[in-house]
Amino acid sequence: MKTAPRMTPGQRRGLYAKVHLGRKQIGLDDETWRDLLMAKYGKSSSADLTGVELIKLVDHLAAQGAQFTSRTEPRNKPGYQAKAASRRSDWYEIPDGPRAQVKRYIAAMWRELGYDMTSLDTRVRREFGVEALRWLAREQDIRRLVMDLEKRVEAKRRSAGAAV
């Protein structure tokens, strides 16, 4: 199983800021907040959470209605959509489950091709009508995506070999 990359202190501070902002937006009091942390993670403080747990907590708060926007991106621009905290351009988490191995293979090929990992879900959404790769369930859709990416990886390897 693949481990999550190490998180920098700056990334961790940013996630803490989002957690506290989300908690404030949702209006959770101290007791409810501690109960939530204990129920979801078995911990009584957000300071004890791992990086992955912080990301999942931010996503949970977003699902509950918290809104996070970047200072550098326009907030009221039509078509603007804030990314989930777990959306990183260099990493894609595939949870254990059915077809997890082949989905990890797809993510590895996507990364080998040099594509931004956040665009993987965009491709799946446009091509198959499913919001994210982790929810892609139809075997024929997965097989079609694997075959296309294998062709692209092979073509890239051939062109890299010819350039040498």
Stockholm file with secondary structure:
# STOCKHOLM 1.0

chainA/1-164         MKTAPRMTPGQRRGLYAKVHLGRKQIGLDDETWRDLLMAKYGKSSSADLTGVELIKLVDHLAAQGAQFTSRTEPRNKPGYQAKAASRRSDWYEIPDGPRAQVKRYIAAMWRELGYDMTSLDTRVRREFGVEALRWLAREQDIRRLVMDLEKRVEAKRRSAGAAV
#=GR chainA/1-164 SS CCCCCCCCHHHHHHHHHHHHHHHHHHTCCHHHHHHHHHHHHSCSCGGGCCHHHHHHHHHHHHHTTCCCCCSSSCSSSTTCCCCCTTCBTTBCCCCSSTTHHHHHHHHHHHHHTTCCTTHHHHHHHHHHSCSCGGGCCCHHHHHHHHHHHHHHHHHHHHHHHHHC
#=GC SS_cons         CCCCCCCCHHHHHHHHHHHHHHHHHHTCCHHHHHHHHHHHHSCSCGGGCCHHHHHHHHHHHHHTTCCCCCSSSCSSSTTCCCCCTTCBTTBCCCCSSTTHHHHHHHHHHHHHTTCCTTHHHHHHHHHHSCSCGGGCCCHHHHHHHHHHHHHHHHHHHHHHHHHC
//
